[in-house]
Amino acid sequence: LTITGGTGTTSSNGTFGGGVIVINPATLSLYESIITANSATNGGGIYSTSPFLELNDVKILANDGYAGGAFLQEGGVVTAQHVLIANHTGALMDFIWSRRPLRLSTPPSSTTTMG
């Protein structure tokens, strides 16, 4: 699955989730996917208020977001296994922006690359 060219969901506070938006209580498990060339004010690639977000064999590449180029997580747990996150732009944070405590949980056998 490739998600590309999204511009997010619009509200009075800007746009959210250029590629993917997950609103609590929903959860998301995403496998073997590419999220690329999306844009939004909050979470260029992914915006989530989900209590649980699982990414497995996912590439999040070249997204743009004022807060969180790659993604903006509003709390909860992100489990990342074999995830590549690279080449994002964002005024406040070009990688990950979290407004609440954030735990990235990666099993020992996986590879997580940040940059």
Protein Blocks (a to p, Z undefined) as FASTA:
>chain_A
ZZehiabjadfkbcehjlbccddfbdcddehiadehiacfeojlbccfbfbdcdehiace
hiacfehjkbcceedjdddehiacehiacfklmkbccfbdcdddddfkbccddZZ
